[in-house]
Amino acid sequence: MFKNASSHTLRRFRNLALTIMASAVIASSPEETKAAGEGPQPVYINGSWVVRKADTYPNKRVYRRYSFTKDMEMPNVMLLQCPKDPGKHVHFSLEMRRVGPIDKVFSSEFESFNARFLVDGRHSFTLPGEFIKTELFFDRTPDTAEDFDEVIRASEFQTRFGQREVRVVFKVMPEFTKALPELLQAMKAGPVSILTTAEAIRDCRQYRGER
């Protein structure tokens, strides 16, 4: 990610990243800290969606969310993919390479499965998905539309999947969302659009020619 970055750019990104992660620790209550110790640590993500101008897919538009790793990288862990063809399903995917032990959950590189979601600690439901190599894919169909929309709008969601009942928690960090434009600039990510979830949904519908 920072192959051609200057030392100044690296320091700038590292300082921003450390500030954001420190804010997450400070903001945690004793109850939250205790709960975190009893389960998986959250995968902190930004709450906005990034559209990269360099993406030139002819038949789809991709909206991205990022996270942090301990080695101060910022991987793309959640994607909202919007096919131009309104006959194809909009879907989101969770890229698990930097998140969890995905190689121990599925027995092959392509499997259908069901995942249990808990959104903002109040609403649980099951979504059918597909596992392809390192990503979990979930379609927005007439049957799943309401629950699908809750996941992409959520401030926090948990998902359980696989025979071993692996649990992963994704949590939006406001500090990360606020700092994202500066982080992307420090990364020299190139021209991007940064959209709220409502803006991304509206943009996707317009792109597909839907009302």
N, C-alpha and C positions, 0 to 999 in steps of 0.2 A: 504493500500500500504506500509506503514511504520510500520506495526504491531510489527516487531521484530528488528527495526532499533535502533541504539544507538543514544544518544543525539548529538554526534559529527556528525553522518550521517545526522540527521535532520537539524542541523545548516548549514552544508555544502550545502544541497539541497536548504534550504531557502535562503541562501546568493546568490546562483547561480540564483534562480528563481527571486529574487528581482532585481538583476543586469540585467537580460534579460528584464523584464517588464519595468524597468526604461529606458532602451535603446529604447524601442518601443515608450515611451512617448516623449523622447528627439528627436527622429527622426521625429516626426510628425510636419508638417508645420501648420501654423495657418489655412490654408484652409482645411487641413485634419482634424484638431481638430474640426473646425466648422462643417464639413460634418459629422463627427462621432457623434456630438451632435444632428444632425437632423435625424439620423437613428440608427440601431443597432450597438453596439460596435463589432469590429471584434473578431472572435474566432481565436486566434493566434495558429498556428500549426508549427511543424518542417517540413522542406522541404524534408527530407530523409525518407526512409522506413525501419522499423525495423523488422527483422525476428528473432523470439525467438527460441533458440535451444531446449527449453523445449516443444515447440509445436510439437506434434507427431501425427498430423492428418494423417490418412492413405491415404486419397484420395484428399487432397488439401494442398496448401501452402498459408499462410496468411502474408501479409505485412502491417505494422501498422504505423499510425501517431498519435502523441500525442498533447495535449494542456495543459494549466494551468487553475486552478480554483483559486478563491480568497483565499481559505483556503490552498493554496500551495500543492494541489494534481495535479497529472499529468495523467488525464484520456486518454484512447485510444478513439479518436473521429472519426477516419477515417480508414477504413480497405480496402485493395485491396485483394480480395480473388481469388485464382487461382486453379480451379479444375484440377486434373490430367487428367481426361477424356476430350480429345479435343472436344468431342461432347457436353459438357456442357459449359455454358457461363462464362467467367471471369466477375466478377462484383465488384463494390466498394459499400461500405455502410457508412453511416454517423450515428454514435451513438449519439442520441439526449438527453439522460437522463440529461447530465450536460450542455447542450447547450441552449435549448429553451423550451417553454411551449408546448411540443409535445402532452400532454394529452388533450389540448384544440383545437387541429387542426383536429384530426380524430375522428370519432364516434365509431370505433371498433378497435380491436387489429390487424386486417389484412385488408388492403385496397389497391387497385390499384389506382394510381393517376398520374398526369403529373406535373413535376416541371420545372420552367423556370430558366435557368442559364445565368449569365453574367460573362464571363471569361476575366480577366485582363482589364476590362473596355472597351472592344472593340468588343466582339463577343457574341451574345445572341442566345439561342436556347432552345428547349424543349426536355427533356428526360422523357420517361415513367419510372415509378418506382413502387415499392411496399413498403408499410409500414407494418412492422411486430413488434408489441409490442413497441419497443423504437428505432428502426432503420429504416432508409430509404435505400432501395436497388435499384441499377441501373445496368442493364446488358449491357455488351459490345456485341452487335449483329452486323451483317453486316450493318444494317441501322443506328446504333448509334455509330459505332466504332470511326469515326473521332471526334465527339463531346465528347465522353467518354474520349478519349485520351487527348483532350484539358483540361478537368477538372483535371485529375490527374497530368498534367504537369504544371498547372497554378500557378502563384505566388499569385493570389488572385481570388476567385470566390464567387459570390453571388448566392443564390438559393431562389426562391419563391415557395411556395406550400400551398395547403389547401384552403378551402373556405374563410378563413380569410386572405389569402395572406401573410402568415408569411414570413418574409425575414431574412435570416441568411447569414452572411459574414464570409468566412474562408480566412485567410491571412497568408501566409508563412512568418516567422520571421527568417532572416538569423542568428541573434544572438542565437536563440533557436537551429537552425540546428547545428551551430558550437559547442554549449555546450552540445548537446545531449549525446555524449559518456560519458562525465563526470557525467551528470545527471543520466544516467542509472547505472553507477558504484556506485554513491551515493545511489541509490535506492536498490542496491544489486539485480539487475534484472537478474543476471546470464548471461551466454554466449549468445551473439546476433551477428547477421550480420546487418550492417547498409549500405543501398544501395541508390544510386541516383535513380531517376525515370527511367532513361534509363537503369540502371543496373537491376532494379526490373522487367521491361518489358522484358528484355532479359532473365533474370532468369526464369520468368514465362513461356516464350515460350519454353525454353529448358526443363523445368519440364514437359510440356505438349507434348513434342516431336515434336514441330512445327519448321519450318525453319525460 
